[in-house]
Amino acid sequence: MLVKMANTSGTQTDSLLAETIIVVMSEMGRTPKFNATGGRDHWSYTSVMLIGNDIAEGRSLGGYTENFSGIGFDHRTGVLMPDTVGVSAFDFGATVLTLADMDPASVLSNARPFEGVLR
C-alpha cells in the first residue's frame, strides 16, 4: 500500500504518501506484564505509531515506570519527564491537527502538539 501511495500523484506533490499521515493506535492498551492466568489486563495507556512526511524518524516518546504508570515527556525535545504521568489525549490530538496543517487552538483549548515528533 505504501508503495502504491508513493507512486500515486497527490494534490500538492508528486506523491500521495508525502501528503498522508498514518496513525496506528488502539482504543485501549494492555498491561506490559502478564497476569496470573497468562493474559494481559486492560491498561489506561496505549501505544501510537505515526507515519508521515513531517514526522521525525526513529523517535520513541514516553514510557512507563516499574509499576506500569505512564511517563510523560517534554513536548519540545521528547526527553522523558519522570515526574509527569503519561501524556494527554488532547495533546496527541493537537499533534495530529498540526500534522494536518490545522490550528489545534481552533478546536482544542490549552492543547500542545508534540513538537519533538515534528520535522
Number of C-alpha atoms within 10 A of each C-alpha: 7 9 8 11 15 15 13 15 15 15 9 9 11 13 16 17 22 17 19 16 16 12 12 10 12 11 8 11 15 16 15 12 12 11 10 7 6 8 10 14 13 11 13 14 19 15 14 12 10 17 15 17 16 17 16 14 13 7 12 12 20 20 19 16 10 6 7 14 16 19 19 21 22 16 19 13 12 17 14 16 15 16 9 14 16 19 19 12 10 17 19 16 18 25 23 19 18 19 22 14 9 13 13 22 13 9 13 14 11 10 17 19 20 22 16 18 21 16 11
